[in-house]
Amino acid sequence: MTTTPPTAAEAPDTVFEEYRPMLLGLAYRLTGSMWDAEDVVQEAYLRWAAADRAEIRVPRAFLITVVSRLALDQLRSARVTREAYTGPWLPEPVASDAFGPAQTAELRDSLAYATLHLMERLTPPERAVFVLREAFDLPYDEIASIVGVTLANCRQLHSRAARHLATDRERFHLDADAHGELLRRFLDAAQHGDLAALTDLLSEDVVVWNDGGGKVRAALRPVEGRANVLAFLAGLLTRYGLGETRLVEVGDGSPAVWTQVDGSRQLVAFDVREDGLIHGIFAVLNPDKLTHVAPRP
């Protein structure tokens, strides 16, 4: 059974709350930050409440436009801050149910942690065009109007974004059960200091990113290559060991590891490809980024 979309004639709060999860998910995909997404959606609500609804034919289109433009402005200013960030900047992880159920594969894929990390390569307009087209399936003419570019330029931005991500985008479709089993093997090998088993799970080009944000001690540069990653992991395990671990679902529903190392909580997400190997490890230690993904008691 389909649900009739709310109209602008309905109570403003009723209409906005109907769309809030979708708008929050859109803002998060565009900024990579739940804090920024919540600020964007709150500002969008204020603009919606003050708008002349007699002139709004389609509330969903109006709200997507407002949120997209606000998120673009936020992303442009945030990029300056992120360039001065202490160590690698990683997207803020969120629980898999943060935005309600994802109805399409494209919506789910755009919440995959590795996808969000990849999208940091894009310019703000490229990211907006890519998300609005790939995840929300908006027509190019509508996206062009939202972003403030010509139709031809909009298509070029999408093509450029797709090329930037093309070499890696097919890697996010490993079966969830297989993904979880791989992480359990990884944790078992780490807990027992089994470097041979860890070696078998890592690709030759594996990279580890650690985001402490200057608030928690963490590697300030990515650790690249299997040999370097193994040495890095061995050093951590020898010095601190591995605290209690739990598997949690983040973003698109992929499993991630919630644990403690040297007394610091962290969420570790993994880029696992269809070859069954780990190609990326994303350790988020900055406590400010862990409030929307803490496991339930």
HUHU-V589144 format. One record per helix or strand of 3 or more residues. SS is the DSSP state (alpha for helix, beta for strand). FROM is the first residue (numbers start at 0). LEN is the number of residues. If there is no record, write none. Layout:
BEGIN
ss:SS from:FROM len:LEN
ss:SS from:FROM len:LEN
END
This chain:
BEGIN
ss:alpha from:11 len:20
ss:alpha from:33 len:17
ss:alpha from:52 len:3
ss:alpha from:58 len:25
ss:alpha from:104 len:5
ss:alpha from:112 len:7
ss:alpha from:123 len:11
ss:alpha from:139 len:8
ss:alpha from:150 len:16
ss:alpha from:168 len:3
ss:alpha from:175 len:16
ss:alpha from:194 len:7
ss:beta from:201 len:10
ss:alpha from:225 len:15
ss:beta from:245 len:5
ss:beta from:253 len:8
ss:beta from:263 len:9
ss:beta from:277 len:7
ss:alpha from:286 len:3
END
